[in-house]
Amino acid sequence: MKKITLKDKTFRISIPYEKISQAIDQVADKINADFRGCEDIPILLCVLNGSIMFMGELMKRLDFNCQIVSTKLTSYEGTSTTGRVKQAMGLTADITGRRVIIVEDIVDTGNTIVELQGILKDAGATETKICTLLYKPEAYTKDVALDYVAMEIPNEFIVGFGLDYDELGRNFKDIYVLDI
């Protein structure tokens, strides 16, 4: 079994890239079905830094015109959430009067999603949809519905495919779980 070491932690492979790619295909099909033929140009909101790889893969599979906007929020230190969401970088474009598809790498507690929805409402978005590569139902504590979920996973700490441990491990194409 393939393992990687990042700083003081060892991780073992959990989700191979092939399975990730299939899940992205399926979620893209759902988004395309909902947005195909739309006359407006929806915004794909990339939540930096973790969503970069997912966003890149997802965009290639969408068959409608869309615009990319980014923002950066932080809530993790090491392997655990602080419970506080900070906006590290504001929106990179005006979203007033626009529909926004939030593209997240992972939804666990839901704190970031709630914070983002508030930011987007204040910025004038007319509608928000939430798309996440990974969802941890055991950790989710909010009432906000997730519109597009590629994969549900256990409440374990993971890295790879954009997710990090202290800013390391994002570059791996597979997803790894903490090897305890």
ABEGO torsion letter per residue (X at the ends): XBBBBBEABBBBBABBAAAAAAAAAAAAAAAAAAABGBABBBBBBBBOAAAAAAAAAAAAABABBBBBBBBBBBABBEABBAGBBBBABBBABBABGBBBBBBBABBBAGAAAAAAAAAAAAAGBABBBBBBABBBAAABABABBBABBABBBBBBBBBEGGBBBGGBGAABABBBBBBX
